Amino acid sequence: MSSDASLRKRKTQPKKEPIRRESSPANDIQNDDDFDIDTSALFWYTRIMWIPLILVTGAFLYYNPSALQDAANVFLGLESEDTFGAPGVSGDLRFIPDAQKKDAIVEAFKHAWRSYERDAMGCDEYHPISQQGSNLTEAGGIGYTIIDSMDTMLIMGLDEDYKRARQWVETRLNFDRDALFSTFETTIRILGGLLSAYHLSGNDPLYLNLAVDLANRILPVFDTSSGLPQSKVNLAERKGYPNDEFPNLVTTAEVATLQLEFRYLSYLTGNEKYWIKVEEVMKTIKEARMPHGLASIYMDVDTGKFVPSAIRLGSRSDSYYEYLLKQYIQTNNTEPVYKDMYDDAIDAVHGHLIKKSPYARMTYTSELIPEQHPNGQLSWRLTPKQDHFVCFFGGSLMLGAIITGAAVEQSLVSVPPKKTDFTVIGTRDWQTGTELVRTCWDTHDTATGLAPEVVHFRIPEDGIENTNMHTPVDWYIKGARPGEFPPYDARYILRPETVESLFIAFRLTGDNKYREWGWSIFQAIERHCKVETGGYAAIINVDEVPSRQEDKMETFLMSETLKYLYLLFEDASVIPLDKYVLNTEAHPLPIFTPNIRTSFVDS
């Protein structure tokens, strides 16, 4: 590669030169004397040629009467009933499972799970190349990989694997660990996994009892002056601890991505204490709203205020926006405060973060970086950087358009949606969502077909010259240079965010292109991440073939990536989006109507 070989270049077709013809009597029609044509024969020939066209048009309108209505609407200036799907797309495709592709994904899950079970059963994490496991603390593990994977087994119908996993949970799982665990990760992976397994197993009491035990151990993290939870929890001590790096700070995603799990636990147990703790967090965030409506990635755990820090839709902030919408969905659209907070946040995102690349006009999200000036003034510098985390957002926006931006009853929104199904805001969110899904798919345009951890988008101010007029630069992997070890940005660590959006987009449209894109990603994972002795590994550079693998298989491969891929090719009646909300670790939780009224709805 050249010094700028890391730049991803979208190919365009070179301009075609106009066809030039030499002047000749045959081409010069200005002199009628140059032609000797029987005009009468030409008249009848022309009329005969119209007959097939009239017949075809008549047949088309007979079998497609709506086309005539749409044409009339356009002529009269009325809004068309056209859908937002591709031409000819039918939402019925959602109910046609692809058994062959489903089976291939199940085989991939078994390849991952059974190697972990063989080499590292009970360990929190798995290292497939060295064929060994590791725990998050020296005090021992709490079953991260097992609990994160169990609902996927239930969905895929892997009964024997599930039984062995359940046996380990019943006989070996122990939360009495004298060590610090991430409050956020423990909640979304373990508590969420237990609650999902409880529901999908037909209410097996084992999981609910364990969920109550774990939640009670976590609850003391909320005992702060602001009500925002501490970043760490000692499960044996039942005590919260600050983050070592920034003791007074917590990330927005950490504190605002606990709500689905704790609220559902309150619903199941009838004990409001779990609900009250996480709702207090949302009240604090609402009161801390910054003037532009966006959330910075850090909050002060003492004051409950946002502190000057990066604003983005990626890491340390992403699931805050995700859970604003999903809290409204979880309680059957009965809490308008979350709809209002979501709509406010999405307006701000469109106003400040959504941008388009200058060449292919790719829609992407930027970051705002705070800069403190000597006079005390604070300004914000726009940076065209997008994490792979952000790729959840396209599907989330499409879902949000159906939920909060519909001009008709939600149950009456078509599949794919009609333009008239949406309000102006709903149309905006749907279009931005579909464009972001495509952008995230386009970032798989690498040597491996896998997307990097971070991309930067081309802007005129970046000083990168485009030396090839036929390959304008849209995005690139920053810092990659020939002969140097690839930067972290170049990695693919088995992340699920793009396939999550593909799953949602397909469920809402029935457009088969989303399945095609998902299958392409799955094949790339098989080619480059699969370890023949068992499991899957991250790769160090998405633009390098053959790929160098890293000895780690993240738990979200089995919890999220393979689950979303499986559901993409499954019948839409399996985990339907009008019955379930999936937490940020893809653990399905049922939608319910709560008995508790949101306390800050009128604040």
Secondary structure, 3 states (H helix, E strand, C coil): CCCCCCEEECCCCCCCCCCCCCCCCCCCCCCHHHCCCCHHHHHHHHHHHHHHHHHHHHHHHHHCHHHHHHHHHHHHCCCCCCECCCCCCCHHHHHCCCHHHHHHHHHHHHHHHHHHHHHHCCCCEEECCCCEEECCCCCCCCCHHHHHHHHHHHHHCCHHHHHHHHHHHHHHCCCCCCCEEEHHHHHHHHHHHHHHHHHHCCCCHHHHHHHHHHHHHHHHHHCCCCCCCCCEEECCCCEEECCCCCCCEEEHHHHCCCHHHHHHHHHHHCCCHHHHHHHHHHHHHHHCCCCCCCCECEEECCCCCECCCCECCCCCCHHHHHHHHHHHHHCCCCCHHHHHHHHHHHHHHHHHCEEECCCCCCEEECEEEEEECCCCCEEEEEECEEEHHHHHHHHHHHHHHHHHCECCCHHHCCCCCEHHHECHHHHHHHHHHHHHHHHHHHCCCCCCCCCCCEEEECCHHHCCCCCCCCCCEEEECCCCCCCCCCCHHHCECCCCHHHHHHHHHHHHHCCCHHHHHHHHHHHHHHHHCECCCCCECEECCCCCCCCCEECCECCHHHHHHHHHHHHHCCCCCCCCCCCEEECCCCCEEECCCCCCCCCCCCC
